[in-house]
Amino acid sequence: MNTTLGRAHLSGWSLLLALALMASAGCGYRLRGTGGFLPPHIKTLAVPMFKNLTTRYQLDLKLTRAVIDEIVARGKVGVVTDNRPTDASLTGEIQSFVVTPIAFTPGKSTADRFSIFIAAKIVVRDNIQKKAIFSNPSYTYQEEYEVPEGSDFESLESEALDRVAEKFARQLVIAILEGF
């Protein structure tokens, strides 16, 4: 094989690959976690306590805290929890929280797997431009939670809610900050 022809063929592929990468960058493709869906002027975000329209005790506290922790961990915007002016605000209203047993221990009448469903109304408002930049009136999160053998859901409820709140927050913050 002619080495000059081989180099020309290889450099042609390199050029084609470089052009494809540049074209895909211009089309909005990016790795998850590297982009930004919020307008660049938003540097601070207020996150007041979510409203809890359910009967589940402290669900508002756990979900709000988990959302704040997730936003802070990503470091894209500063979070303000007091009444100082901010560039944007994230409000949440928990509309539904349902725990349903879906599997039972063989030979016993105790559930060992539950489906946990949360529905919330979420709005992120741009306080500078006075408009909603993210709105989902029926944001939902669902997962299955398995109870270890010898335990029941009631004894592990607080731990289960903490885990579910973290996952709820991660999914929500990805949707808000990354546009997924």
Secondary structure as UniProt FT lines:
FT   HELIX           3..26
FT   TURN            27..28
FT   TURN            32..33
FT   TURN            40..41
FT   STRAND          44..46
FT   STRAND          51..52
FT   TURN            57..58
FT   HELIX           59..74
FT   STRAND          78..80
FT   STRAND          88..104
FT   TURN            106..107
FT   STRAND          111..126
FT   TURN            127..130
FT   STRAND          131..146
FT   TURN            149..150
FT   HELIX           153..178
//
